[in-house]
Amino acid sequence: MNRVISISLGEGVLKGTNRRFIVNRILQQIRNVLKDFNYENLRHEMGKIYLDIDESEEDEIIDKLKYVFGIVYIIPSWEMELSYDEIKEASGNYLKELLQHGHVKTFKVETHRANKNFPKTSPEISREVGAAILRKNPELKVDLHHPDVLFQIDIRGKAYLYHEKIPAYGGMPLGTNGKGLLLLSGGIDSPVAGFLMAKRGMTVHGLHFHSYPFTSPQAEEKVLALAGILAKYSIEFNVYSVNILNIQKAINQNCPPEQMTLLSRRFMMRIANEIARRDGFNAIITGENLGQVASQTIEGLTVINDAAEPVVFRPLIGMDKVDIIDWAERIGTYPISIQPFEDCCTVFLPNHPLLHPTIQQMEISEKELAIDALVQEAVDEMIIHKIEVKE
């Protein structure tokens, strides 16, 4: 028998004429994340991917594969030839091994027979293999409803024996759905938004706004730490760091104070437009959530959208905060996001922000501002951080 990792693919295998392209992207991502490991014979068969591994590296390989979008389950398995007697013998030994390493008292056998040329049906295989397991392990009992171990047999070109399916994130492989520029703050929401768009196959990079020296270097370091986590899912991740303090000063001096947040957000969109044109981004991504803060009313989002040129994706728009926090905890960004460092939105923060703005109000106020010059100055002074994935 060979120790293999069996990988179940998600919706990408249902994409018709694009199936080969999508599977090839997943294969390439697997090669990227496993470049430092020993594995052999990476292959795609019937909606599955298999690779032969060194069992001593199994846990580390599984951990790396969890970061590959397009994978639904990671299944450590034993691969063997389609000899029915050997399958029954190996199954009995498999359960005996589990019995020695855990509190296993009951089991159930479940068979998936993708290879219809195999002479036994799935129920026959499950029943007869279960009997063989009991002969070798008489202390075990069958429990069809709540077994301690669900022992599974996958009959394909070969037989695969396993008892655990480790969930991954699914989605679509990176690079299959364009390139997005994420407005990355230091909060809880925007890293989750970036993750969810990467999960849909979008290559994501970050755009961070700060107001140094009114905001601290620690605030930007926090954002770069968040970017380091997102880079694990994105393979590569750049952060465009832009100081908007001069823009905020100009707004503060020339515009109604209650418009500060919305006018700043419109400038952020214009800066994102410039970067998108220059570096080929197809979309802007934000962590905005309808009704969560004053600028995220339907009217507020409308005036912000008015300043954007590419499509704006807001994957969190209808989520409850508890669901966003749950995602942040799952992907590992939450402990960093809650660190108490201020961001640029706290600078010149109005006491009574405008809740129901109009585009006409924004345009009237912006007549007092040198919009093009302020945007160009911010872009010219921008710093790009190339994020390295830390183990």
N, C-alpha and C positions, 0 to 999 in steps of 0.2 A: 504493500500500500504506500501511496505517496501522500505527504501532508500538503494540502493545497488551501488557498483562499478562494472561495467561490463568491462572486460578486453579482448581486442582483441589480439590474439596471431599472431606471424609472421610465418616465414617459418618453424619453428620447428614442426608445426602440419602437415607438408607435408612430414615428414621424414620416413613414412612407419613403419617398425618394431621398429625404435628408438623413435617413437612418445611418447610412455608412459614415457620413460626415460627422454626425454626432458621436457615434461609437468611437470613431478615430480620435476625436477630441478627448473623450474620456480616457482612452488608452494613453494618449500623450500626457494627460494630467497625472495618470498613475505613474508613468515613467519619471515625470518630474519630481513627484513627492517621494519616490522610492529610489532615487538615484544613488543613495548611499547604502543601500541594502542588498543582500544576496537573494536573488530570486531568479527563476528560470521559466521559460515557456509561457510567456504572457500571451493569452489567446482568447478570442471571442467565439462563442458557440451558442447558437439558439437563444439569444437574448441574455446570455450570461458571459461573464469574464472570469477566467481562471488564471492563477499563477501558482507555480510550485515554489515553496518557500523552505527556508531553514527554520525548523520549529523553534529554535532558540531565539529567533527574531520575531516570532509571531505577534506578540503583544505590541511591539513597537510598530510593526507594519500595519496592524489594524488601526492603531492610533493615527497614523499618517493618512490612511485611506479615508478616515472620517472627514477629512477636509476636501475631498474630491466631490464636487457637485455632479449630480447625475447618478450617483450610487444610492440605492435605497437600503440594501442590507449587505453586510459583510459577514460571511459565513465560514468559519474555520471548519475544514472538512477532511475526511480521509477518502482518497480516490482509489478505486480498485476496478479490476476487469469485471465484465458482466458474467461472472460465474455464480449461479444461485447458491450452490453449496458454500462457496467462499463468503458470499454476502451474509449468510446465516451464521457462519462460524465467526466472522469478524464482528458482527453485531453483538453476539454473546460476549465476546471479549471486550468490546467497547463499553457495554454496561457494567461489566465486572470492574473495569478501570474506574468508571465514575463512582461505583459503589465504594471503592477504597478511598476516594478523595472527597466524599461529601455525604450529606445526610439524605441519601436516596432510598426511598422505600417503595415508591410506586412509579410506573412508567406507562407510556402509550407509544405505539409505533404508528407513524403516519408515512405513507408512501406517495411520491409524485412520479408518475410514469410518463415522462415526455416521450420516451422511445417506445412507440406502440408495437414495435417488432419483438419486444421482450415477451416471452411466452406466458408470463403470469400477469394477472390483473393487479391493480393497486390494493384492493381489499385482500386478495389472496396473499400477496407479499407481506402485508402488515400482519395478517393473522399467523402465517407460518414463521415469520421472523420473530414475532412475539413469543411463539411457543419455543423457538430455539433459545431465546434469551432466558426464558424461565427454566429451561433444562440446565443451563449453565449457572443461573443465579436463582436458586429456589427460594431464597429469602425475599425476593422481590414479589410485588403484586401488580396486576394490571389495574389501572384506573383510567377510564376513558373520558372522564370529565375534568378532573383536577389532578393530573399526574405531577409528581415531583420533576420528572424528566419527560419532555416530548422528544422522542428519538425519531429522527427523520431520515428517509432514504430517497434519494433523487436518482431516478433511472434515466440516463441519457445515453451518450456514446459509451460512457462508463458509469459506474455506480459511485454515488457520493453519500457518505454517512456523516451525520452531524446532529448536534443537539441544541445549538444556540444560533440565533440570528441577531446580529448586532446592528441596530438601526443607524443609518446615516441620514443625511439631509435631503436626498433626492434632488429635485430640481433639474436644471439644464447645465451642461458643462460650460465652463468659462469660455468666453470668446465667441459664443454662438448667437448672441443677441446685442451686439453693438458695444458702445463705450460710454460710460456715464461718469459725470463729475459730481461727486458727493459734497454738499455743503456740510463739512464736518466740524461740529462744535465739540465741546468737552462734556456734553450732557449725555443722558441715557438714550435719547431717541435717534439721533443721526447715525451712530454706528450700527444700530439695528436696521435702519433703512438701507444703509450701504450693503449690509450682509444680505438682506432679502433680495435686493436687485442683483447682487452677484449670484445668488442662488437661482435666479432666472436666466443665468448665462451671460450677464453683462459684465464686461471688464470695468472695474471701478477704481477710480483714484479720488483723492480728497482735496478739497479746497477749504482752508481754514482762515478765518478772519480774526485778527487780534488788534488791540489798541495800545501796544507797548509805547511808552512806559506806564500808561494808565492801567494796563493789565500786566501781570507778572510773567517772567520766563517760565515759572512753574506751571502756569496755565497752558502754555504751548507744549511744554514737555508732557503734560497729561494727554494732550491731543495726539502727540507722536506715539505715546504708549498705546493709545487706542488704535492708532493706525497699524502698529506692530501686530496687534491681534487680528485685525482685518486682513493683513497681509498673508496670514496663514491660510486664509480661505481664498485669497485672490492671487497667490503665487508671487505677484509683484504689486507694489503699492507706492505711489508718489503722493506727497502732500505739498500742494501749492500754498505757501504761507504769505498772507497779504495783510499789511497794516492799513487799517481804514481810519486811523485817528484823525488825519487831516480832513477826511470826508465828514466825520462826525462833528468836528469843530465847525466846519462850514455850515452844516445843517443847524447846529445849535445857535449860531450867530445870525442866521438869515431866515429861519423857518419857525412856524409855530411849534412849541415844545411837545405838544401832544402827538405830533407827526414824526417824532424822531425815529422810533422803531421802524415804522413802515418805510420812511424815506431811506433809512439805512439798508433795509432789506431790498429795496429797489436798486440801490447801488451795488449790493452784493450780486444781484442777478446780472447787472450790466458787466461787472467784472468777470463773472462766470461766462457770459456771452463771449467776451474777448478771448478767454482761455480756450473755450470750446472751438471757436473759429481757428485759433492758432494751432491747437494740438489734436483736432479731429474728434472731439466729443460729440456724440449724437444726442445726449440728454443731460439734464441737470436733475440731481436727486436731492431731496430734502427730507428731514425727519418731522415735518410739520404734521399736526394732528388736529382735526377740526374741533375748534372750541377749547383747545387746551390752554392757550394764553390769549392775551388781548389781540395780538396781531394775526391770530389764526381763526378769526371769524370768516364767514364766507366772503364778506366784503374786503377784509384784509387780504385774503388769499387772491382775490380778484385783482387788486391793485398791484400786488407783488408779481403775479403772472404777467401782467401787462408789460413789465420791464424785461421779461425773459424772451429769448429768441428760440432756443431749442425747446423740445417738449420737456415739461417738468414732471417727474415722477415723485409721487408722495405715497410710498407703500404703507405708511402707518396711518393714513388719513382717517380711517374709520375704526381704529383699534382702541380698546380700553387701555388705560395706563398699566393696569396689572398685567395685561398680555404683553405689552412692550417690555416691561421689567422681566417677565418670564423669559422672553427671547434674549434679553441682555445677559441674564444669568446663564442661559444655555451656551451662548457663544463666548462667554468669558469677559465681556466688557464692563459688566455692572460694577465690580469693585473699584475700577478706575473711574468710571463716570461719576460716582458719588463723592469723589474727593473734592473738598470744598475750595476750589480755585475759581476765581471770577472769570467771566468771558467778556467779549467786547459788547455784548448786549446790555451789560450793566452800566456802561459809560453813558452819561447824560440820560439816564433812564427817566422818562416822564412820570410824574405823580399820577396823571390821569390820561393814559393813552387813548387815542381815538379808536373807537370800536366799530364804527360804521363809515369808513372812509369811501371816497369816490375817486376815480381816476382823475377827474377834473380838478379836485382839490390838490392832488399830488402834483399835477402838471403846473398848476398856478404857483405852488411853492418852489418847484424846481426851476422856474424861470430866474430865480435869484441865485442859482448855483451854476458854476462852470462845470457842467456835468462831464463833458468829454475830457477836459484837462485833468479833473480829479480822478477819473477812471484810469486814464493813461498813466498818471503819476503812480497810482497804486500798483498797476501791473508792471511798470518798469522797475519798481523797487521790490518786487516779489522775490521770495526765496523758494526754491524747490528742494524738498527733502526726499531723498530716495530711501525708502524704508526697507531694511533687511529683516528677514524672518529670523527671530531668535528662538532657539530650541528650549 
